[in-house]
Amino acid sequence: MKNCLSLLLVLLSHIMFSQTQIRSLSEEKWEFSQSGQNQWYPAKIPSVVHLDLYENRLIPDPFYSDNEKQLQWIEEKDWIYSSTFTVSKEELDSQNIELVFDGLDTFAEAFLNGKPILKSDNMFVGHQVDVKKILNLGQNTLVVRFESAVKKGKERAKEISYQLPEGVRVFVRKAQYQFGWDWGPRFVTFGIWKDIKLRFWNNARIENVKYSTISLGKTQADLEFSVDLVADKDHHYNLLINERTYPIKLKKGLQTIKVPYEIQNPKLWWTNGLGEQNLYNFNIELHPSKKLEVLDQKTIKIGLRTLELVQEPDEFGKSFYFKLNGVPVFMKGANYIPSESFLPRVTDSIYQQLIQTAVDANMNMLRIWGGGIYENDAFYEECDRNGILIWQDFMFACAMYPGDENFLKSVKQEVIHNVNRLQNHPSIALWCGNNEVDEAWHNWGWQKQFGYSEQDSTKIWNDYKTVFKELIPKTLDSLLSKEKNIYWESSPSIGWGRKESLLQGDSHYWEVWWGKQPFEIYKEKVGRFMSEYGFQSMPSIETFRKIAPENDLHLNSVSIKNHQKHPVGYETIQEYMERDFPVPTDFEDYIYISQLLQARGMQIAIEAHRRAMPYCMGTLYWQLNDCWPVTSWSSVDYYGIRKASHYQTKRSFEPVMLSITEDENDILVYGVNDLPQTERGMIRLELLDFESNIPVWQEYHSNVNNLSTKDVKVFEIKGTDSSLLCRIPKKVFEKFNKNKVVLKASVFGKEKVHTAFFYFVKPKDLTLIKPNISVYILDDQTVLLQSDVLAKNVFLKAGDVVFDDNFFDLLPRAWKIIKTSKPVQQIDIKTLFDVMK
């Protein structure tokens, strides 16, 4: 027995020693210095130089007041990072040792023990270098030198005879938003922004694992795994996939082994609101033939689903919608930008919080915008778990890009690296070449602005075609199976100034905001898939207090102006506010009204898009989040505080929704249903004055288009459908004071009552009465509210407590139950009446 135990311990020790070992160098002691100064300071890895300068108190808080302006010198300098680490004899005895860089930002050269081992010019790619012969037993020194991306961009710009729009940034493969945007600051970063590690391995290892769905039926799913393996000599091995063993023979070098795999009675992966997000775990192991050693292993999670982008000619133009597991799905969501200016500060918990805000708002899709980054794995894992599909842009935005050999080579590496990394996620729905590049070239007047000759214009457009019509789609074809390779060249497909943009493809509609058109134009300008539109609002007063002193909290302050990056942003908010709302003089009230204004605009847009279903099959507003504290188009600010528009989005994205609108003669009540099943119920219409919960007028309706019956009947809103439930002539309401009444529509469904409100005048023209709101704390996380009269736009605030509903209308003598994220003792309440008095 003792001999058997000893043998087992030796065997286990051998197994552990034989496995591929990963050792993080990010945890070693690092230091950094400005090039040429030889003055060193402690550094953290992953990091960027701005963070390390701030942590060493060498610069002030970059986000505070207008400190951004004082810190632009950083981008013009070069920087050096260095670390000394030890390597043991056991580690050095490994047959193969590689130094793995997950991400270097951006122009970097690495030296190990004084020897150059790597040059990088692309922030979006990883690198692995064989360092077996360079490492020393004991101490080793790793130095990474970073050159200014701004200076390198200027050098590359001089290599061509014409000027490209947006200048320096287009020549560097780096997050484009860091050069400044109309919602973001200019912080052009440097640094080791992702992990560095040593990988020790013997005989063979797994490079990458991907899978394809060959067929997916009710009783069986047929998959094919493609496993990229690296061997240092010809040999026989066993490949295990979830304990199923596949004998293989490997040759020296890199090769791909394809393995079939069947799953009985597969459970499908669905988006948020349509079903469960079933995920299958797969453990892939590599063993020597006839031995128990585990040479290497990887784990992946996959979701079984089919996804199609359907574009078929119809009477209007061409459809544009996604079909998931054979079911047409209306996409509801937002555009996503990087959640930080200094990316290493983003944690898994930040991703969890942001994705949860999307789930809470009934979203099922996010578009990762092309001016940011390919997000970390943790982001996509959260989307997988929560049923959020991803429209994934490649990282090109609002500019024209070069097409020289080195640039194309770097872009190809970027595509390969990120597609291989991300393709197994069921959340990835579509790969899009760029954001607004095609649109910009054809509609933004660059040819005239930059005085391009015919020869220059031809060259620039040919470079565009090389990147987005050839290189990227051909590279995708080489990496992805057909069922995963949904590629869309440019978003939008046609610019918003052309009528065709609303008849086919996806649309970015910006006549509201940029064109100063009223919110009501959203009802007319509805495309097949609305992938961008939006309106700005200010973040909360708590957010402003973190970036400005109390005496600087006003619209004319340096701090507040610096945290608005649109050149006429505040003026545009003011103009729209004057149209629809009272304009307060108090700063905190102004913030409140700006958020109500944004919410009103987004409600009009979203509900117009949903009423147009199935003509329109997607609505993604600009934008979900912020990269710093700022006045912007976001519905959730930098600190995760949800604005009024986010709560309105939640209501407007309900799977079954009522929407009330009007045309010249009638008030129209629509029922909208995203679910496959039909919703059956009864509709009740009530006209209420602001003081009483007793209707001054009411009707019951079935699914009819007139008021010819008062009988209570059952109507149907079919699955994945928008239906006109009833049409009410405006003359019915002529005898009522439109400034003092609200129309309420209620649908009594099988499990839930769906409601909608309609006001006959704009918010500024309502004759409101001071509400007395009673608050009852029912338990630690449940609050009940009641008002004696209509309370319009009730805003609840209690520290950092998150309410499951906010900025809502509370009808007279109606009860409303609110859930809270944590116990509350006292709640501050603001209503629209409070800023109108």
Residue pairs with C-beta under 8 A, 6 or more apart in sequence:
11 292
14 293
15 292
15 293
15 294
17 90
18 202
18 293
18 294
18 295
19 293
19 294
19 295
19 296
19 297
20 199
20 200
20 201
20 202
20 205
20 206
20 295
20 296
20 297
21 91
21 94
21 199
21 200
21 201
22 197
22 198
22 199
23 91
23 197
23 198
23 199
23 200
24 195
24 196
24 197
25 45
25 83
25 85
25 99
25 142
25 196
25 197
25 198
26 45
26 46
26 192
26 195
26 196
26 197
28 45
28 83
28 84
28 85
29 42
29 83
29 84
30 42
30 43
30 44
30 45
30 81
30 82
30 83
30 192
31 40
31 41
31 42
31 43
31 81
31 82
31 83
32 40
32 41
32 43
32 49
32 52
32 79
32 80
32 81
32 82
33 39
33 40
33 41
33 79
33 80
33 82
34 77
34 78
34 79
34 80
35 77
35 78
35 79
35 80
35 145
36 78
40 82
41 52
41 56
41 58
42 52
42 55
42 56
43 52
43 81
44 51
44 52
44 55
44 344
45 81
45 83
45 192
45 195
45 196
46 103
46 191
46 192
46 193
46 194
46 195
46 344
47 191
47 192
47 193
47 344
48 105
48 189
48 190
48 191
48 193
48 342
48 343
48 344
49 74
49 79
49 146
49 189
49 190
49 191
50 59
50 62
50 71
50 74
50 187
50 189
50 342
51 191
51 342
51 344
51 345
52 191
53 59
53 74
54 60
54 61
54 62
59 67
59 70
59 71
59 74
60 67
60 70
61 67
62 68
62 71
62 185
62 187
62 341
62 342
63 185
63 341
63 547
63 628
63 629
64 547
64 548
64 559
65 547
65 548
65 549
65 552
65 558
65 559
65 562
66 558
66 559
66 562
68 185
68 186
68 187
68 562
69 562
71 187
72 186
74 187
74 188
75 148
75 149
75 150
75 186
75 187
75 188
76 148
76 150
76 151
77 148
78 145
78 146
78 147
78 148
79 145
79 146
79 190
79 191
80 143
80 144
80 145
80 146
81 143
81 144
81 146
81 191
81 192
82 141
82 142
82 143
82 144
83 141
83 142
84 139
84 140
84 141
84 142
85 139
85 140
85 142
86 138
86 139
86 140
87 135
87 136
87 137
87 138
87 140
87 198
88 137
89 137
91 97
91 198
91 200
92 135
92 137
94 132
94 200
94 201
94 202
95 132
95 201
95 202
95 203
95 232
96 130
96 132
96 200
96 201
96 202
96 205
96 232
97 130
97 131
97 132
97 135
97 198
97 199
97 200
98 128
98 129
98 130
98 131
98 198
98 199
98 201
99 110
99 112
99 117
99 128
99 129
99 131
99 142
99 196
99 197
99 198
99 199
100 126
100 127
100 128
100 129
100 195
100 196
100 197
100 198
100 199
101 110
101 118
101 120
101 126
101 127
101 128
101 129
101 192
101 194
101 196
102 126
102 194
102 195
102 196
102 197
103 123
103 124
103 125
103 126
103 192
103 193
103 194
103 195
104 110
104 120
104 123
104 127
104 144
104 146
104 192
104 193
104 194
105 123
105 146
105 174
105 189
105 190
105 191
105 192
105 193
106 120
106 121
106 122
106 123
106 146
106 149
106 172
106 173
106 174
106 190
107 120
107 121
107 146
107 147
107 148
107 149
107 152
107 172
108 118
108 119
108 120
108 144
108 145
108 146
108 147
109 116
109 118
109 119
109 120
109 144
109 145
109 147
110 116
110 117
110 118
110 119
110 120
110 129
110 142
110 143
110 144
110 145
111 117
111 142
111 143
111 144
111 145
112 131
112 134
112 135
112 140
112 141
112 142
113 134
113 135
113 136
113 140
113 141
114 141
115 134
117 129
117 131
117 134
118 127
118 129
120 127
121 152
121 172
121 173
121 406
121 410
122 173
122 174
122 410
122 413
122 414
123 173
123 174
123 175
123 193
123 373
124 173
124 373
124 374
124 395
124 414
124 417
124 418
125 410
125 413
125 414
125 417
125 418
126 194
126 417
128 199
131 198
142 196
144 192
146 190
146 191
148 190
149 168
149 172
149 174
149 188
149 190
150 168
150 188
152 171
152 172
153 167
153 168
153 169
153 170
153 171
153 172
154 168
156 171
156 172
156 402
157 163
157 164
157 167
157 168
157 171
159 404
160 402
161 456
162 450
162 452
162 453
162 456
162 459
162 460
163 450
164 170
164 171
164 399
164 400
164 401
164 402
164 460
165 399
165 400
165 440
165 444
165 446
165 449
165 450
166 179
166 398
166 399
166 400
168 179
169 176
169 179
169 399
170 399
170 400
170 401
170 402
171 402
171 407
173 395
173 407
173 410
173 411
173 414
174 188
175 338
175 343
175 371
175 372
175 373
175 395
176 370
176 371
176 372
176 395
176 396
176 397
176 398
176 399
177 184
177 337
177 338
177 371
177 372
177 397
177 627
178 184
178 186
178 187
178 188
178 189
178 341
179 186
179 188
180 186
180 565
181 371
181 565
182 565
182 566
182 567
182 569
183 337
183 565
183 566
183 623
183 626
183 627
183 630
183 632
183 633
183 634
184 337
184 341
184 565
184 627
184 628
184 630
185 341
185 565
185 628
185 630
187 341
187 342
189 341
189 342
189 343
191 344
193 343
193 344
194 344
199 205
201 295
201 296
202 295
203 231
203 232
203 233
203 235
203 288
203 295
204 229
204 230
204 231
204 232
204 235
204 237
204 250
204 286
204 295
204 296
205 229
205 230
205 286
205 295
205 296
206 227
206 228
206 229
206 284
206 286
206 296
206 297
206 298
207 228
207 229
207 230
207 254
208 227
208 228
208 420
209 225
209 226
209 227
209 228
209 282
209 284
209 298
209 300
209 424
210 225
210 226
210 420
210 423
210 424
211 223
211 224
211 225
211 226
211 261
211 282
211 300
211 302
211 424
212 223
212 224
212 226
212 481
212 483
212 484
213 221
213 222
213 223
213 304
213 306
213 481
213 483
214 222
214 223
214 224
214 260
215 221
215 222
216 222
216 266
216 268
216 304
216 305
216 306
217 266
218 265
218 266
219 264
219 265
220 262
220 263
220 264
220 265
220 266
221 262
221 263
221 266
221 304
222 260
222 261
222 262
223 260
223 261
223 262
223 263
224 258
224 259
224 260
224 261
224 481
225 241
225 258
225 259
225 261
225 282
225 284
226 256
226 257
226 258
227 239
227 256
227 257
227 258
227 259
227 284
228 254
228 255
228 256
229 239
229 248
229 250
229 254
229 255
229 256
229 257
229 286
230 253
230 254
231 237
231 250
231 251
231 252
231 253
231 255
232 252
233 252
234 249
234 250
234 251
234 252
235 249
235 250
235 288
235 289
236 247
236 248
236 249
236 250
236 288
236 289
237 247
237 248
237 249
237 250
237 286
237 287
237 288
237 289
237 295
238 245
238 246
238 247
238 248
238 286
238 287
238 288
238 289
239 245
239 246
239 247
239 248
239 257
239 259
239 284
239 285
239 286
239 287
240 246
240 283
240 284
240 285
240 286
240 287
241 259
241 261
241 282
241 283
241 284
242 281
242 282
242 283
244 261
246 257
246 259
247 289
248 257
250 257
263 280
263 304
266 304
267 276
267 278
267 304
268 275
268 278
268 303
268 304
268 305
268 325
269 276
269 277
269 278
269 279
269 303
269 304
269 305
269 384
269 387
269 426
270 276
270 277
270 278
270 305
270 324
270 325
270 387
271 324
271 329
271 364
271 365
271 387
271 388
271 389
272 358
272 359
272 362
272 363
272 364
272 386
272 387
272 388
273 362
273 364
273 387
273 655
273 674
273 675
274 324
274 327
274 329
274 364
274 387
274 674
274 675
274 676
275 387
277 303
277 384
277 385
277 386
277 387
278 303
278 304
279 301
279 302
279 303
279 384
279 385
279 426
280 301
280 302
280 303
280 304
281 299
281 300
281 301
282 299
282 300
282 301
282 302
283 297
283 298
283 299
284 297
284 298
284 299
284 300
285 294
285 296
285 297
286 294
286 295
286 296
286 297
287 293
287 294
287 295
288 295
300 424
301 381
301 384
301 424
302 424
302 426
303 384
303 426
303 427
304 426
305 324
305 325
305 426
306 323
306 324
306 325
306 326
306 483
307 322
307 323
307 324
307 389
307 429
307 483
307 486
308 322
308 323
308 486
309 320
309 321
309 322
309 430
309 486
309 488
310 319
310 320
310 321
310 322
310 323
310 328
311 318
311 319
311 320
311 504
312 318
312 319
316 503
316 615
317 500
317 503
317 504
317 528
318 503
318 504
318 505
318 528
319 528
319 617
320 504
320 505
320 506
320 528
320 529
320 617
320 618
321 328
321 329
321 330
321 331
321 528
321 529
321 614
321 617
321 618
322 328
322 329
322 331
322 389
322 429
322 617
322 618
323 329
324 389
327 676
327 720
328 614
328 617
328 720
329 364
329 617
329 674
329 720
330 610
330 613
330 614
330 617
330 618
330 619
330 674
330 720
331 364
331 365
331 389
331 529
331 617
331 618
331 619
331 620
332 362
332 363
332 364
332 365
332 606
332 618
332 619
332 653
332 674
333 358
333 363
333 364
333 365
333 366
333 367
333 388
333 619
333 620
333 621
333 624
334 358
334 363
334 366
334 367
334 620
334 621
334 622
334 623
334 624
334 635
334 649
335 366
335 367
335 369
335 531
335 532
335 620
335 621
335 622
335 623
335 624
336 354
336 366
336 367
336 368
336 369
336 372
336 623
336 624
336 625
337 369
337 371
337 372
337 623
337 624
337 625
337 626
337 627
338 346
338 372
338 373
338 375
338 627
339 346
339 350
339 351
339 354
339 625
339 626
339 627
339 638
340 346
340 350
340 627
340 628
341 627
341 628
343 373
346 376
348 378
350 640
351 375
351 376
351 378
351 379
351 382
352 382
353 640
354 624
354 625
354 636
354 640
355 379
355 382
355 383
355 386
355 388
356 386
357 624
357 636
357 640
357 642
357 646
358 366
358 386
358 388
358 624
359 386
359 387
359 388
360 650
360 804
361 635
361 646
361 649
361 650
361 653
362 649
362 650
362 653
362 654
362 655
363 388
363 649
363 653
364 387
364 388
364 389
365 388
365 389
365 390
365 391
365 429
365 618
365 620
366 383
366 388
366 389
366 390
366 391
366 620
366 624
367 390
367 391
367 393
367 491
367 531
367 620
368 374
368 375
368 390
368 391
368 392
368 393
369 393
369 397
369 435
369 623
370 393
370 394
370 395
370 396
370 397
370 432
370 434
370 435
370 491
371 395
371 397
371 398
371 435
372 395
373 395
374 392
374 395
374 418
374 421
374 422
377 421
377 422
380 390
380 422
380 425
380 427
380 428
381 425
382 388
383 389
383 390
383 425
383 427
384 425
384 426
384 427
388 427
389 427
389 428
389 429
390 425
390 427
390 428
390 429
390 430
391 429
391 430
391 432
391 491
391 531
391 620
392 422
392 428
392 429
392 430
392 431
392 432
393 432
393 433
393 434
393 435
393 491
394 414
394 415
394 431
394 432
394 433
394 434
394 472
395 414
396 433
396 434
396 435
396 437
396 467
396 468
397 434
397 435
397 436
397 437
398 435
398 436
398 437
398 440
399 437
399 440
400 437
400 440
400 441
400 446
400 460
400 463
400 464
401 407
401 437
401 463
401 464
401 467
402 463
403 459
403 462
403 463
403 464
403 466
403 467
408 466
408 467
408 471
411 467
411 471
411 472
412 471
412 475
415 471
415 472
415 475
415 476
415 479
416 475
416 479
419 431
419 475
419 476
419 479
419 480
420 479
422 428
423 479
423 480
423 484
428 484
429 486
430 486
430 487
430 488
431 472
431 476
431 485
431 486
431 487
431 488
432 487
432 488
432 489
432 490
432 491
433 467
433 468
433 472
433 473
433 487
433 488
433 489
433 490
434 468
434 489
434 490
434 491
435 490
435 491
436 490
436 491
436 492
436 508
437 464
437 468
437 490
438 464
438 468
438 489
438 490
438 493
439 490
439 492
439 494
439 495
439 508
440 446
441 460
441 461
441 464
442 495
443 495
443 497
443 498
446 452
447 457
452 460
468 489
468 490
469 489
472 487
473 487
473 489
476 485
476 487
477 485
488 506
491 506
491 508
491 531
491 532
492 501
492 505
492 506
492 507
492 508
492 531
492 532
493 501
493 504
493 505
493 506
494 500
494 501
494 504
494 505
494 507
495 501
495 508
496 507
496 508
496 509
496 510
496 511
496 525
501 507
501 509
501 527
502 525
502 526
502 527
502 528
503 527
503 528
504 528
505 527
505 528
505 529
506 527
506 528
506 529
506 530
506 531
506 618
507 527
507 528
507 529
507 530
507 531
507 532
508 531
508 532
508 533
509 522
509 525
509 527
509 530
509 532
509 533
510 532
510 533
511 517
511 521
511 525
512 518
512 519
512 521
512 522
512 533
512 535
512 601
512 605
513 534
513 535
513 536
513 572
516 572
516 575
518 579
519 535
519 576
519 580
519 600
519 601
519 604
519 605
520 604
522 533
522 601
522 604
522 605
522 608
523 604
523 608
523 661
526 608
526 609
526 612
526 615
526 616
527 616
528 615
528 616
528 617
528 618
529 616
529 617
529 618
530 605
530 609
530 616
530 618
530 619
530 620
531 618
531 620
532 620
532 621
532 622
533 605
533 621
533 622
534 602
534 621
534 622
534 623
534 633
535 576
535 597
535 598
535 601
535 602
535 633
536 566
536 569
536 572
536 573
536 594
536 598
536 631
536 632
536 633
537 573
537 594
537 595
537 597
537 598
537 599
537 631
537 632
537 633
537 643
537 644
537 645
538 544
538 573
538 590
538 591
538 594
538 595
538 631
539 591
539 626
539 629
539 630
539 631
539 632
539 634
539 637
539 638
539 639
539 641
539 643
540 591
540 637
540 639
540 641
540 643
541 553
541 587
541 588
541 591
542 639
542 641
543 629
543 637
543 638
543 639
543 641
544 553
544 559
544 560
544 563
544 591
544 629
545 553
546 629
546 639
547 559
547 563
547 629
548 557
548 559
548 560
548 563
549 559
552 558
552 559
552 560
553 559
553 560
553 587
554 560
554 587
555 561
555 570
555 587
555 590
560 631
561 570
563 628
563 629
563 630
563 631
564 570
564 630
564 631
565 630
565 632
566 572
569 631
570 631
573 594
573 597
573 631
574 583
576 597
576 601
577 583
577 593
577 594
577 597
579 762
580 597
580 600
580 762
580 763
580 764
581 593
581 596
581 597
581 762
581 763
581 764
582 593
582 763
582 764
582 832
582 835
582 836
583 590
583 593
584 590
584 592
584 593
584 835
586 835
589 830
589 834
589 835
592 644
592 795
592 830
592 835
593 835
594 631
595 643
595 644
595 645
595 807
596 644
596 763
596 793
596 807
596 832
598 633
598 635
598 643
598 644
598 645
599 643
599 644
599 645
599 647
599 648
599 807
600 648
600 763
601 645
602 621
602 635
602 645
602 648
602 649
602 652
603 648
603 651
603 652
605 619
605 621
606 619
606 621
606 649
606 652
606 653
607 652
607 657
607 659
607 661
607 672
608 661
609 616
609 618
609 619
610 616
610 619
610 652
610 657
610 659
610 672
610 722
611 659
611 661
611 670
611 672
611 722
612 722
613 672
613 720
613 721
613 722
614 720
614 721
614 722
621 633
621 635
621 649
622 633
623 632
623 633
623 634
623 635
624 634
624 635
624 636
625 634
625 636
625 638
626 632
626 634
626 636
626 637
626 638
627 638
628 638
629 637
629 638
629 639
630 637
630 638
634 643
635 642
635 643
635 645
635 646
635 649
636 642
636 643
636 646
637 643
642 802
642 806
644 793
644 795
644 806
644 807
647 805
647 806
647 807
647 808
648 807
650 805
651 657
652 659
654 754
655 673
655 674
655 675
656 671
656 672
656 673
656 674
656 675
656 679
656 717
656 747
656 749
656 752
656 754
657 671
657 672
657 673
657 754
657 756
658 669
658 670
658 671
658 672
658 725
658 745
658 746
658 747
658 754
658 755
658 756
659 669
659 670
659 672
659 756
660 667
660 668
660 669
660 670
660 743
660 745
660 756
660 757
660 758
661 667
661 668
661 670
661 758
662 668
662 730
662 758
665 729
665 730
666 727
666 728
666 729
666 730
667 727
667 728
667 729
667 730
667 733
667 743
667 758
668 724
668 726
668 727
668 728
669 683
669 685
669 724
669 725
669 726
669 727
669 728
669 745
669 756
670 722
670 723
670 724
670 725
671 679
671 683
671 715
671 717
671 722
671 723
671 725
671 747
671 754
672 717
672 721
672 722
672 723
673 679
673 717
673 718
673 719
673 720
673 721
673 722
673 723
674 720
675 719
675 720
676 719
676 720
677 719
678 716
678 717
678 718
678 719
679 716
679 717
679 747
679 749
679 750
680 714
680 715
680 716
680 749
680 750
681 714
681 715
681 747
681 748
681 749
681 750
682 700
682 702
682 712
682 713
682 714
682 715
682 747
682 748
683 700
683 701
683 702
683 715
683 725
683 726
683 745
683 746
683 747
683 748
684 698
684 699
684 700
684 701
684 745
684 746
684 748
685 698
685 699
685 700
685 701
685 726
685 728
685 743
685 744
685 745
685 746
686 695
686 697
686 698
686 743
686 744
686 745
686 746
687 695
687 696
687 697
687 698
687 733
687 736
687 741
687 742
687 743
687 744
688 694
688 695
688 696
688 741
688 742
688 744
688 790
688 811
688 812
689 696
689 736
689 740
689 741
690 740
690 741
690 742
690 766
690 767
690 768
690 769
690 789
690 790
690 812
691 769
691 789
691 790
691 812
692 812
692 813
693 811
693 812
693 813
693 814
696 736
696 741
697 732
697 733
697 736
699 707
699 710
699 728
700 710
700 711
700 712
700 713
701 707
701 709
701 713
701 715
701 725
701 726
702 709
702 711
702 713
702 714
702 715
703 715
703 716
703 723
703 725
704 715
704 726
705 724
705 726
705 727
706 726
706 727
707 726
707 727
707 728
707 729
707 732
715 725
716 723
717 723
717 725
717 747
725 747
733 741
733 743
733 760
737 767
738 760
738 761
739 760
739 761
739 765
739 766
739 767
740 766
740 767
741 760
742 757
742 758
742 759
742 790
742 809
742 811
743 757
743 758
743 759
743 760
744 755
744 756
744 757
744 758
744 811
745 755
745 756
745 757
745 758
746 753
746 754
746 755
747 753
747 754
747 755
757 809
759 766
763 792
763 793
763 832
764 836
766 792
766 832
768 790
768 792
768 831
768 832
768 833
768 836
769 789
769 790
769 833
770 789
770 833
770 837
771 787
771 788
771 789
771 790
771 791
771 810
771 831
771 833
772 787
772 788
772 789
773 785
773 786
773 787
773 791
773 794
773 810
773 829
773 831
774 785
774 786
774 787
775 783
775 784
775 785
775 827
775 829
776 783
776 784
776 785
776 786
777 783
777 784
777 824
777 825
778 784
778 817
780 822
780 823
781 819
781 820
781 821
781 822
781 823
782 817
782 818
782 819
782 820
783 817
783 818
783 819
783 820
783 824
783 827
784 815
784 816
784 817
784 818
785 794
785 810
785 815
785 816
785 817
785 818
786 810
786 813
786 814
786 815
786 816
787 794
787 810
787 811
787 812
787 813
787 814
788 812
788 813
789 812
790 809
790 810
790 811
790 812
791 809
791 810
791 831
791 833
792 809
792 831
792 832
792 833
793 807
793 808
793 809
793 831
793 832
794 806
794 807
794 808
794 809
794 810
794 829
794 830
794 831
795 806
795 807
795 829
795 830
795 831
796 803
796 806
796 818
796 827
796 828
796 829
797 827
797 828
797 829
797 830
798 820
798 824
798 825
798 826
798 827
798 828
801 820
801 821
801 822
801 824
802 820
802 821
803 818
803 819
803 820
803 821
804 818
804 819
804 820
805 816
805 818
808 816
810 816
